[in-house]
């Protein structure tokens, strides 16, 4: 029999009576995971600088990073402006101070109990320790972003064992412990976010971070892509624009696990890592994958083999570390709105206006019309610079109970915020369409407020062009097919507008719903003109809309569009008819000369060969010569003779348009400089290499056996996706005959 107040063999003081109450309560809540846990009294007002130290029992020399790890999390973080889940004051005194607790003061086991989290945006959690973590891959770009010393990059635990001159294994082990959350990091306060979502068009209720925890926020390198809005205003404590959230995926159960084990597997983590690298290389907005570490334990996943449909299997466990300015999602607003919690909806909107405004502005500036240098010089540091939201003085005045000195007028800040989110989403999807990327699971809980690509599951870059293609084998209705992505994204934005409706009204919802199509059309038109190397095209209003949803009347509508729009759409029709490779077809257009250049070259050739002139027109009409730039693409697709004739007609039209509408025409330094300018823009808009399904699968299969060679080759090639060609040794495209199959 345990005596009250006596220490157990493990050294923990166990108070029998009250502990028995807690054990009984914990068991009850586990048995009824769908029953909301009553929220009593108050949360701890100041949980302090909480750094969870796990029960890691390995070599003591791995226990700390000896002050070299750069992540010191901001205190208080931005999340302090949002409500956390309340906890029981009855926990205070239930256990002694040496009992494991989470940042809210609850016993550690409570953070594992699945439950409804209400009146809060997040719940504090404790992370599972990785028994034997090893660094698998660490992103160079992400390391620069988050301040990780570059000597860690390129070094993995397995590859460094016994390697002469390798990075010290003990220090690399410390990195793995930090990147899996196995050892505490200074001022980290792990929490999992609460959100809901529509999945395949149906409301799914509370979802939340079932295996993800945010460690906190760090001040990023202001020169980096994701943190460039940081500046002196933040240092002065007036703005949080340069803060970046650090998340770990695969850290064990949270209140949102819904019966799952909260673990992640190596293959899925490496997939997300490589797609993050692909997005970085292409210049598409996305959360940045920092690292993947194996955990030293196995995890449960659904078997992808069709013969074992619905079955589960064990696979190698891993933890993914990722970073973003914010991981707030559409579902962050949807869940409280569905519950009728208007107060929480308003708090979330105020949080976004106060902390995320600079990131919306950076997205607005990062269109195809300006250079990187021009954009970075314009980044604002407050909502006032944006023209949306309140500036810091307004917030301080409000907190002091005073009226703002700024006259806000009739403008509704929430409407402007909502419109900014919709426009950022439209631009994100326009980039996907331009690069042939299909996400596969466009549920509202996978859409971030900042328009960042996230949660790369059954996604892929298109190979053989097929607008009805979806990489998600479970999407039998093709709801998330490539051509439907803009319309589904607009539908998701409408669900977000519904969540905002209590604070923006009917007119605000209507304004936001009307903002998607113009923003998408504008962004997509810029992408298309850059990919073609043309400018000044008259595409008309809504030129792409009929083709987005496969409207039966698309052909009739197309005939009424301006000639420029008909020309562009006919290009997609030809690709679809022949199922040519999407990426390589666009890239091949770099080799199509302007009509005047082609005629000049042919004139010189015919003069040399026959001494005659005037024959170039006949030669320009030769289909074989005209099709030479696209010959390899058409041969790989097995294009018919009829299709080749149609392609030849289109290429002649394109050559003529380069003369009349080409970027760089009329260049002050001459025709040749203008041509170089056009080709430079086309090269930076049409990648030579994308992450293909076969290459990805081969890399993941090899990684499961411990061979990371292909993973590193892909990572390196994706960092220069616009350079060279797609057929490089070790990282090749699929065989020509396979290009006819998209999935």
C-alpha distance (Angstrom), angle and dihedral (degrees) to the residues before:
residue distance angle dihedral
X1 . . .
X2 3.77 . .
X3 3.75 115.3 .
X4 3.77 117.7 -136.0
X5 3.77 110.7 -103.7
X6 3.82 95.0 14.1
X7 3.78 120.9 123.6
X8 3.79 119.2 -115.0
X9 3.82 120.4 -131.7
X10 3.79 88.9 -93.1
X11 3.79 90.2 61.4
X12 3.83 96.9 -110.0
X13 3.76 119.5 129.8
X14 3.78 106.7 -128.3
X15 3.79 119.6 -156.9
X16 3.74 102.4 -159.6
X17 3.79 106.1 -158.6
X18 3.78 101.6 46.4
X19 3.80 92.5 36.0
X20 3.77 90.5 56.3
X21 3.80 88.9 55.2
X22 3.80 90.5 52.2
X23 3.83 93.6 47.7
X24 3.79 91.0 50.3
X25 3.79 91.8 47.9
X26 3.82 92.9 48.0
X27 3.79 90.9 51.1
X28 3.79 91.1 49.1
X29 3.79 93.6 51.9
X30 3.80 91.7 47.9
X31 3.79 90.4 52.6
X32 3.80 91.6 52.9
X33 3.78 102.7 35.8
X34 3.80 92.7 164.2
X35 3.79 93.0 55.3
X36 3.81 110.9 99.7
X37 3.78 112.2 -117.3
X38 3.81 110.6 -125.0
X39 3.77 112.0 -112.7
X40 3.76 110.6 -137.5
X41 3.75 133.2 -162.9
X42 3.80 114.7 -45.9
X43 3.79 145.0 -20.1
X44 3.76 119.3 -124.5
X45 3.76 103.9 -83.9
X46 3.79 95.2 -143.3
X47 3.79 116.3 19.7
X48 3.77 88.2 -178.8
X49 3.76 129.0 -147.9
X50 3.77 99.5 -26.0
X51 3.79 118.9 -170.5
X52 3.78 112.7 172.2
X53 3.80 112.8 -139.0
X54 3.77 109.9 -159.6
X55 3.76 129.5 -145.5
X56 3.81 91.0 -102.9
X57 3.79 105.9 160.7
X58 3.80 101.6 -174.4
X59 3.76 129.1 110.5
X60 3.81 110.3 -34.2
X61 3.80 91.6 -133.7
X62 3.81 87.3 70.4
X63 3.80 93.3 54.9
X64 3.80 97.6 94.1
X65 3.77 141.1 18.9
X66 3.79 91.5 -128.7
X67 3.78 92.5 -119.8
X68 3.79 94.3 -58.1
X69 3.80 98.3 108.2
X70 3.82 107.9 100.2
X71 3.78 101.6 -152.2
X72 3.78 113.2 106.4
X73 3.77 108.2 162.4
X74 3.78 119.7 -134.2
X75 3.79 116.6 -105.1
X76 2.88 118.8 -125.1
X77 3.78 94.4 22.0
X78 3.78 124.8 -154.4
X79 3.80 89.0 -98.9
X80 3.80 87.9 73.2
X81 3.81 85.9 78.2
X82 3.81 89.9 62.9
X83 3.80 126.6 64.9
X84 3.81 118.4 -101.4
X85 3.77 123.2 -151.8
X86 3.78 111.1 -79.3
X87 3.80 118.6 -120.5
X88 3.75 136.0 -155.4
X89 3.75 118.1 -84.5
X90 3.78 83.9 -151.7
X91 3.79 87.3 77.0
X92 3.80 89.7 68.8
X93 3.78 106.6 97.2
X94 3.80 93.8 3.9
X95 3.78 90.0 106.4
X96 3.77 130.9 23.6
X97 3.78 120.9 -104.3
X98 3.81 92.2 -96.8
X99 3.80 91.9 61.6
X100 3.81 114.5 109.0
X101 3.78 109.1 -102.5
X102 3.75 136.7 168.8
X103 3.79 124.3 -120.0
X104 3.78 92.1 -87.5
X105 3.78 93.2 56.4
X106 3.80 96.5 -106.8
X107 3.81 120.6 132.2
X108 3.80 111.4 -89.1
X109 3.80 94.2 -112.6
X110 3.81 91.1 58.9
X111 3.81 91.2 69.2
X112 3.82 88.2 62.4
X113 3.81 95.3 55.8
X114 3.82 112.5 107.3
X115 3.77 108.8 -130.8
X116 3.78 146.7 139.3
X117 3.80 109.0 -83.8
X118 3.80 108.8 -153.0
X119 3.79 135.3 -178.9
X120 3.80 89.0 15.6
X121 3.79 141.3 87.4
X122 3.79 96.6 -146.4
X123 3.78 145.8 5.5
X124 3.79 127.0 -137.5
X125 3.79 113.6 -115.0
X126 3.78 142.3 -175.2
X127 3.78 119.4 -127.6
X128 3.77 125.9 -129.4
X129 3.77 114.7 -117.4
X130 3.79 118.8 -116.7
X131 3.83 106.5 -125.8
X132 3.80 96.0 -145.8
X133 3.83 111.5 1.1
X134 3.80 122.4 -169.4
X135 3.80 130.3 -175.9
X136 3.81 109.0 -113.5
X137 3.80 101.2 173.0
X138 3.80 136.3 -10.3
X139 3.81 122.8 -164.9
X140 3.79 116.7 -123.9
X141 3.80 91.1 -153.2
X142 3.78 92.8 49.0
X143 3.79 91.3 46.1
X144 3.79 90.0 56.5
X145 3.79 89.3 46.7
X146 3.77 96.1 51.6
X147 3.80 99.4 33.8
X148 3.81 98.8 -109.9
X149 3.84 109.9 157.8
X150 3.79 109.0 -100.4
X151 3.81 92.5 -130.8
X152 3.80 86.9 75.9
X153 3.82 91.5 58.7
X154 3.78 116.4 98.1
X155 3.79 92.1 13.9
X156 3.78 117.6 112.6
X157 3.76 127.6 -179.0
X158 3.80 95.1 -119.4
X159 3.78 96.3 45.7
X160 3.80 93.9 47.4
X161 3.77 98.5 53.7
X162 3.78 106.6 111.5
X163 3.80 94.2 -8.4
X164 3.78 111.7 141.0
X165 3.78 112.1 -116.6
X166 3.79 91.9 5.0
X167 3.77 123.0 149.7
X168 3.82 108.5 -79.5
X169 3.77 108.1 -84.8
X170 3.78 94.1 -142.0
X171 3.80 91.9 57.3
X172 3.79 91.4 46.1
X173 3.78 88.4 52.5
X174 3.78 88.3 54.4
X175 3.80 89.2 54.0
X176 3.80 89.9 53.8
X177 3.80 90.9 49.9
X178 3.80 90.6 52.5
X179 3.82 96.1 44.2
X180 3.79 92.3 51.8
X181 3.80 95.6 46.3
X182 3.79 90.9 -116.7
X183 3.79 92.4 129.9
X184 3.75 123.4 38.7
X185 3.79 120.7 -101.9
X186 3.77 122.0 -147.4
X187 3.81 112.5 -81.2
X188 3.81 94.2 -9.1
X189 3.81 113.2 156.8
X190 3.82 105.5 -175.9
X191 3.78 115.7 -149.5
X192 3.79 137.2 164.9
X193 3.79 120.7 -138.5
X194 3.77 127.0 -123.6
X195 3.79 119.7 -134.9
X196 3.77 141.3 139.1
X197 3.76 132.4 -150.0
X198 3.77 152.9 -175.9
X199 3.79 111.5 -102.1
X200 3.80 117.6 -164.4
X201 3.79 88.2 -15.4
X202 3.82 97.2 -51.5
X203 3.79 128.7 104.8
X204 3.82 108.3 -109.5
X205 3.81 100.0 -173.7
X206 3.79 122.3 -139.6
X207 3.81 113.0 3.8
X208 3.81 112.1 154.2
X209 3.79 133.0 156.8
X210 3.78 100.4 -36.5
X211 3.81 94.6 174.1
X212 3.79 103.5 6.9
X213 3.79 131.8 91.0
X214 3.78 130.6 -175.8
X215 3.80 110.3 -136.0
X216 3.79 94.1 -164.4
X217 3.79 140.7 -89.1
X218 3.77 131.2 -60.2
X219 3.78 130.4 -169.9
X220 3.79 105.4 -106.4
X221 3.77 130.0 -145.2
X222 3.80 104.0 -82.6
X223 3.80 90.8 -145.0
X224 3.79 93.4 60.0
X225 3.79 124.4 95.4
X226 3.78 96.1 -111.4
X227 3.78 98.6 38.1
X228 3.77 103.6 37.2
X229 3.80 93.3 113.9
X230 3.78 90.0 70.9
X231 3.76 115.1 108.7
X232 3.75 147.2 137.3
X233 3.79 91.9 -55.8
X234 3.78 90.1 65.6
X235 3.79 93.0 45.7
X236 3.77 87.1 54.0
X237 3.78 88.6 54.5
X238 3.78 95.1 -113.5
X239 3.79 100.2 111.5
X240 3.78 139.5 25.3
X241 3.80 96.7 -155.8
X242 3.81 93.9 121.2
X243 3.79 97.2 51.8
X244 3.77 118.7 114.1
X245 3.79 124.4 -162.8
X246 3.80 117.8 -131.4
X247 3.80 116.4 -149.0
X248 3.79 134.3 -175.9
X249 3.80 120.7 -152.8
X250 3.79 120.2 -157.7
X251 3.80 98.3 31.6
X252 3.80 98.7 136.1
X253 3.76 135.9 -99.3
X254 3.79 123.5 -12.1
X255 3.81 132.0 176.3
X256 3.83 86.3 -86.8
X257 3.82 99.7 52.1
X258 3.83 94.0 103.7
X259 3.78 93.7 -153.9
X260 3.80 97.1 -40.1
X261 3.78 123.8 123.4
X262 3.81 93.2 -120.3
X263 3.78 92.7 -128.0
X264 3.80 131.0 130.3
X265 3.79 129.4 -149.3
X266 3.78 129.8 -129.3
X267 3.80 96.8 -115.0
X268 3.81 95.1 52.7
X269 3.81 92.5 45.2
X270 3.80 92.6 50.4
X271 3.80 89.6 47.6
X272 3.80 91.2 55.0
X273 3.80 90.4 44.5
X274 3.81 93.6 53.0
X275 3.80 94.2 45.3
X276 3.79 88.5 50.7
X277 3.81 88.6 53.1
X278 3.81 89.4 47.6
X279 3.80 91.5 53.1
X280 3.79 91.4 47.8
X281 3.78 90.6 51.3
X282 3.80 92.6 48.9
X283 3.79 93.8 45.5
X284 3.81 93.3 -117.6
X285 3.83 117.1 145.4
X286 3.79 114.0 -106.4
X287 3.77 143.9 138.9
X288 3.81 108.3 -84.6
X289 3.80 118.8 -118.8
X290 3.80 107.2 -140.0
X291 3.79 101.6 -175.6
X292 3.77 149.0 -25.4
X293 3.79 120.3 -137.0
X294 3.78 126.9 -177.7
X295 3.79 110.7 -127.0
X296 3.79 101.8 -149.3
X297 3.80 93.0 -118.5
X298 3.79 137.0 80.8
X299 3.80 128.6 -108.5
X300 3.79 134.9 -159.3
X301 3.81 120.4 -108.4
X302 3.78 136.0 165.7
X303 3.81 113.0 -95.8
X304 3.82 110.7 -111.5
X305 3.82 92.8 -157.8
X306 3.85 107.9 110.9
X307 3.81 88.7 -142.2
X308 3.80 89.6 62.9
X309 3.79 98.0 42.9
X310 3.79 111.7 175.0
X311 3.80 94.1 8.2
X312 3.80 124.7 125.4
X313 3.77 130.2 -137.8
X314 3.79 139.3 -177.6
X315 3.80 120.7 -106.9
X316 3.79 138.0 173.7
X317 3.80 110.5 -70.9
X318 3.79 124.6 -128.6
X319 3.80 143.5 169.3
X320 3.80 123.2 -132.9
X321 3.80 120.0 -154.0
X322 3.81 116.4 -157.3
X323 3.80 138.5 170.4
X324 3.81 137.3 -152.6
X325 3.81 137.7 154.3
X326 3.80 86.6 -109.2
X327 3.79 136.9 -7.3
X328 3.80 94.9 -158.8
X329 3.79 110.5 136.4
X330 3.77 139.2 -161.5
X331 3.79 86.6 -101.2
X332 3.81 90.1 59.3
X333 3.81 86.5 73.2
X334 3.79 97.4 32.3
X335 3.80 96.4 60.6
X336 3.83 98.9 55.0
X337 3.81 90.3 40.0
X338 3.81 90.6 54.4
X339 3.79 88.9 50.1
X340 3.78 91.7 50.7
X341 3.80 92.3 -115.2
X342 3.81 98.0 145.6
X343 3.81 91.2 163.6
X344 3.80 91.0 62.1
X345 3.82 92.0 45.1
X346 3.79 88.8 54.6
X347 3.81 92.6 47.0
X348 3.79 90.3 52.3
X349 3.80 91.4 49.5
X350 3.81 91.3 49.0
X351 3.80 89.2 49.6
X352 3.81 91.1 53.1
X353 3.79 92.8 47.8
X354 3.76 91.4 50.1
X355 3.79 101.7 42.0
X356 3.81 111.2 18.1
X357 3.80 103.5 43.0
X358 3.83 95.3 99.2
X359 3.79 90.8 55.7
X360 3.78 92.0 54.0
X361 3.78 88.7 52.1
X362 3.81 92.6 49.0
X363 3.79 88.1 53.6
X364 3.79 90.2 51.1
X365 3.78 91.6 51.1
X366 3.78 95.7 45.1
X367 3.78 96.8 79.8
X368 3.74 125.7 126.5
X369 3.78 95.7 -94.4
X370 3.79 100.2 73.1
X371 3.76 135.7 56.0
X372 3.77 122.4 -117.4
X373 3.79 91.4 -109.3
X374 3.79 91.5 52.6
X375 3.78 91.3 50.2
X376 3.79 96.4 47.8
X377 3.80 91.1 52.3
X378 3.79 90.1 56.6
X379 3.78 101.3 48.9
X380 3.81 110.6 127.3
X381 3.75 126.2 -141.1
X382 3.76 101.4 -150.7
X383 3.76 143.5 28.4
X384 3.79 89.0 -105.0
X385 3.80 89.5 63.2
X386 3.78 88.1 53.2
X387 3.74 97.9 52.0
X388 3.80 88.1 -127.2
X389 3.75 128.3 94.5
X390 3.75 129.5 2.2
X391 3.76 125.4 -57.5
X392 3.78 123.6 -124.3
X393 3.80 94.0 -93.1
X394 3.81 89.0 57.4
X395 3.78 90.8 54.2
X396 3.78 93.1 47.4
X397 3.79 90.2 49.7
X398 3.79 90.8 50.2
X399 3.80 92.4 49.2
X400 3.79 89.7 51.7
X401 3.78 90.5 51.3
X402 3.78 93.4 -111.3
X403 3.76 130.2 128.7
X404 3.77 116.1 -104.8
X405 3.78 116.1 -104.8
X406 3.79 89.3 -140.5
X407 3.78 115.0 90.1
X408 3.80 103.9 -129.5
X409 3.80 93.6 -175.2
X410 3.75 118.8 -170.7
X411 3.80 94.1 -38.8
X412 3.77 113.3 122.7
X413 3.80 107.8 -141.5
X414 3.79 90.8 -161.5
X415 3.80 91.9 57.8
X416 3.79 90.9 51.7
X417 3.80 90.1 48.4
X418 3.80 91.7 50.4
X419 3.80 92.3 47.9
X420 3.82 90.0 49.4
X421 3.82 90.3 53.5
X422 3.81 91.4 48.8
X423 3.79 92.1 49.1
X424 3.81 92.5 47.7
X425 3.81 88.8 51.7
X426 3.80 92.0 49.4
X427 3.79 91.6 51.5
X428 3.80 91.2 48.0
X429 3.81 92.7 54.0
X430 3.81 92.1 43.6
X431 3.79 87.2 59.4
X432 3.79 90.7 50.7
X433 3.80 91.9 52.0
X434 3.79 91.5 48.2
X435 3.81 92.6 52.4
X436 3.80 97.5 40.0
X437 3.80 95.1 -114.2
X438 3.80 120.7 153.9
X439 3.81 117.4 -168.6
X440 3.78 97.3 -164.3
X441 3.83 98.6 -155.4
X442 3.80 109.2 57.6
X443 3.79 96.3 169.7
X444 3.79 115.5 151.8
X445 3.81 91.1 -113.9
X446 3.83 87.6 63.1
X447 3.82 93.3 56.0
X448 3.80 116.9 91.5
X449 3.78 122.6 -151.6
X450 3.81 90.7 -123.2
X451 3.80 94.9 54.2
X452 3.81 95.8 -110.0
X453 3.79 124.3 154.1
X454 3.80 109.1 -113.5
X455 3.81 142.7 170.6
X456 3.79 101.3 23.3
X457 3.79 103.4 -157.3
X458 3.83 122.1 142.2
X459 3.79 91.9 0.9
X460 3.78 130.2 132.1
X461 3.77 146.0 166.7
X462 3.77 112.2 -104.7
X463 3.78 117.9 -107.0
X464 3.80 112.9 176.2
X465 3.80 103.5 32.5
X466 3.79 111.6 -108.7
X467 3.81 117.5 149.3
X468 3.82 90.9 -158.5
X469 3.80 93.2 56.0
X470 3.80 123.0 120.2
X471 3.83 124.7 -179.2
X472 3.81 90.1 -152.2
X473 3.80 107.7 94.8
X474 3.79 89.3 -166.2
X475 3.81 92.2 59.7
X476 3.81 96.2 86.3
X477 3.81 92.2 159.5
X478 3.84 90.1 53.5
X479 3.78 90.3 -129.5
X480 3.80 89.5 150.6
X481 3.82 97.1 39.1
X482 3.80 117.5 142.5
X483 3.80 96.5 -99.4
X484 3.80 91.9 47.2
X485 3.81 96.6 55.2
X486 3.83 96.0 94.3
X487 3.80 93.4 47.7
X488 3.80 93.6 45.3
X489 3.79 89.8 48.0
X490 3.81 89.7 51.7
X491 3.82 88.4 49.8
X492 3.80 89.7 51.8
X493 3.80 89.8 50.9
X494 3.80 88.5 53.3
X495 3.81 89.4 55.2
X496 3.80 88.7 51.4
X497 3.80 89.9 49.7
X498 3.80 88.9 53.1
X499 3.79 88.8 54.9
X500 3.81 89.3 51.0
X501 3.80 93.1 46.6
X502 3.84 96.3 97.8
X503 3.81 90.0 60.5
X504 3.83 102.0 32.1
X505 3.80 102.7 36.4
X506 3.79 129.4 -144.3
X507 3.79 94.3 -58.1
X508 3.80 91.7 51.5
X509 3.79 91.4 51.8
X510 3.80 90.5 49.8
X511 3.81 92.1 49.4
X512 3.80 91.8 51.0
X513 3.79 93.6 46.3
X514 3.79 89.8 52.1
X515 3.81 92.3 51.5
X516 3.80 99.8 68.5
X517 3.80 103.1 69.8
X518 3.83 97.3 47.4
X519 3.81 90.8 47.5
X520 3.80 92.6 47.6
X521 3.81 93.6 45.7
X522 3.80 92.7 48.7
X523 3.81 94.4 48.4
X524 3.79 94.8 42.0
X525 3.80 92.3 47.7
X526 3.80 90.3 54.4
X527 3.81 90.2 49.8
X528 3.81 92.4 49.7
X529 3.80 94.6 47.4
X530 3.81 91.2 50.1
X531 3.80 92.2 47.0
X532 3.81 89.6 51.5
X533 3.80 93.9 40.9
X534 3.79 90.0 -126.6
X535 3.78 132.6 124.3
X536 3.78 138.7 -172.8
X537 3.79 92.6 40.4
X538 3.80 118.0 164.5
X539 3.78 103.0 -141.0
X540 3.78 97.3 159.7
X541 3.79 127.8 -137.0
X542 3.79 118.0 -48.8
X543 3.80 92.7 -0.6
X544 3.77 94.4 154.1
X545 3.82 98.6 43.3
X546 3.82 100.0 91.2
X547 3.81 90.7 50.7
X548 3.79 93.7 49.9
X549 3.77 96.8 68.1
X550 3.80 101.0 25.6
X551 3.80 93.3 -109.9
X552 3.81 109.6 -162.5
X553 3.79 89.1 -134.8
X554 3.81 92.6 52.1
X555 3.80 93.4 111.1
X556 3.79 93.1 52.4
X557 3.79 92.1 45.4
X558 3.80 90.8 48.0
X559 3.80 91.4 59.2
X560 3.81 89.4 59.3
X561 3.80 94.0 53.2
X562 3.82 123.7 97.6
X563 3.83 115.2 -83.8
X564 3.81 91.4 -106.7
X565 3.81 91.3 57.4
X566 3.81 91.9 46.7
X567 3.80 89.0 51.3
X568 3.82 93.0 53.6
X569 3.79 94.8 44.2
X570 3.81 91.4 49.1
X571 3.82 87.4 58.7
X572 3.81 90.1 58.7
X573 3.81 90.5 45.1
X574 3.80 90.8 55.2
X575 3.81 92.4 47.5
X576 3.81 90.6 50.1
X577 3.81 93.5 47.2
X578 3.82 92.8 51.8
X579 3.81 97.1 30.6
X580 3.78 90.1 -134.0
X581 3.78 119.0 179.6
X582 3.82 107.1 -84.3
X583 3.80 98.5 -144.2
X584 3.79 97.4 40.6
X585 3.80 94.5 45.9
X586 3.78 91.4 56.5
X587 3.79 92.0 44.4
X588 3.82 91.5 50.8
X589 3.80 90.3 61.9
X590 3.81 88.0 75.5
X591 3.81 87.5 73.7
X592 3.81 95.1 53.9
X593 3.83 107.9 102.5
X594 3.76 127.6 -146.3
X595 3.80 111.8 -94.3
X596 3.79 92.2 -113.5
X597 3.79 91.3 51.9
X598 3.80 92.1 48.2
X599 3.78 91.8 49.9
X600 3.78 92.5 47.9
X601 3.80 92.0 51.0
X602 3.78 92.0 47.5
X603 3.79 92.2 46.3
X604 3.79 90.3 55.3
X605 3.79 90.9 46.4
X606 3.80 95.6 50.1
X607 3.78 91.8 45.3
X608 3.78 91.0 54.1
X609 3.78 93.2 46.2
X610 3.80 102.4 42.0
X611 3.75 107.4 4.2
X612 3.78 87.1 -122.3
X613 3.77 129.6 122.7
X614 3.78 133.6 -158.8
X615 3.81 94.5 49.1
X616 3.79 94.2 102.9
X617 3.80 93.3 89.5
X618 3.78 90.4 59.9
X619 3.79 91.7 47.6
X620 3.83 91.9 47.6
X621 3.79 87.3 57.7
X622 3.80 91.3 55.6
X623 3.81 105.0 113.0
X624 3.79 94.9 -152.8
X625 3.78 92.9 55.1
X626 3.81 92.4 43.0
X627 3.81 92.1 51.2
X628 3.79 95.3 48.3
X629 3.87 94.8 103.7
X630 3.82 91.1 54.4
X631 3.79 98.6 34.3
X632 3.82 96.6 108.4
X633 3.80 92.0 47.5
X634 3.81 93.4 48.8
X635 3.80 92.6 44.0
X636 3.81 91.2 51.8
X637 3.80 90.1 51.5
X638 3.81 93.2 46.4
X639 3.81 92.6 -124.7
X640 3.81 115.1 -164.5
X641 3.80 123.7 -122.2
X642 3.80 90.0 -106.1
X643 3.79 91.2 52.5
X644 3.80 90.6 48.7
X645 3.79 90.7 54.7
X646 3.80 89.8 51.8
X647 3.79 90.7 48.7
X648 3.81 90.8 50.1
X649 3.80 90.5 53.7
X650 3.80 91.1 50.2
X651 3.82 93.1 47.8
X652 3.81 91.4 52.4
X653 3.79 89.0 52.4
X654 3.81 89.4 48.3
X655 3.81 92.0 50.1
X656 3.78 89.8 52.5
X657 3.82 90.8 49.3
X658 3.80 91.5 52.1
X659 3.80 87.0 60.3
X660 3.79 93.6 47.6
X661 3.82 103.8 30.4
X662 3.79 106.0 17.0
X663 3.79 119.5 137.7
X664 3.79 107.7 -109.1
X665 3.80 96.0 29.5
X666 3.78 109.8 147.1
X667 3.79 92.1 21.8
X668 3.83 109.2 178.8
X669 3.81 91.0 -129.6
X670 3.75 95.1 52.5
X671 3.78 143.9 -88.4
X672 3.80 95.9 -63.1
X673 3.81 93.1 54.5
X674 3.79 89.2 48.9
X675 3.80 90.4 53.0
X676 3.81 90.7 50.4
X677 3.80 90.4 51.2
X678 3.80 91.8 51.5
X679 3.80 93.4 48.1
X680 3.81 92.2 46.4
X681 3.80 90.6 55.5
X682 3.80 91.8 45.7
X683 3.81 91.8 49.7
X684 3.79 90.5 52.0
X685 3.82 91.2 49.6
X686 3.82 102.0 42.5
X687 3.81 112.2 57.0
X688 3.78 119.9 -141.5
X689 3.79 90.4 -152.5
X690 3.80 136.0 32.0
X691 3.79 132.9 174.0
X692 3.80 104.0 -87.9
X693 3.77 127.1 -161.3
X694 3.80 98.2 -118.3
X695 3.81 94.8 47.1
X696 3.80 90.3 47.6
X697 3.80 93.8 49.5
X698 3.80 92.1 48.4
X699 3.80 91.2 50.5
X700 3.81 93.4 48.6
X701 3.80 93.4 47.1
X702 3.79 90.8 51.3
X703 3.81 91.7 46.9
X704 3.81 90.6 56.6
X705 3.81 87.7 62.0
X706 3.80 92.7 47.5
X707 3.82 97.2 -99.2
X708 3.81 108.3 127.5
X709 3.80 96.9 170.6
X710 3.81 95.6 107.2
X711 3.80 92.5 43.1
X712 3.80 90.5 55.9
X713 3.81 91.8 44.5
X714 3.79 90.9 53.0
X715 3.79 92.0 45.8
X716 3.80 91.2 52.4
X717 3.81 94.3 45.3
X718 3.80 92.9 48.0
X719 3.80 89.6 56.6
X720 3.82 88.8 66.8
X721 3.78 100.7 32.7
X722 3.81 94.4 149.9
X723 3.81 94.9 51.0
X724 3.81 129.3 89.5
X725 3.78 121.8 -16.9
X726 3.78 135.5 -55.0
X727 3.81 97.3 -107.2
X728 3.78 105.6 78.1
X729 3.76 124.8 149.1
X730 3.79 111.4 -90.8
X731 3.81 95.2 10.6
X732 3.77 111.0 59.6
X733 3.76 137.6 160.3
X734 3.78 120.1 -109.3
X735 3.82 117.9 -78.1
X736 3.83 113.6 -82.8
X737 3.80 93.3 -107.1
X738 3.81 90.3 53.5
X739 3.78 91.4 55.4
X740 3.78 87.7 80.3
X741 3.79 90.3 67.6
X742 3.80 117.0 72.3
X743 3.76 101.0 -168.1
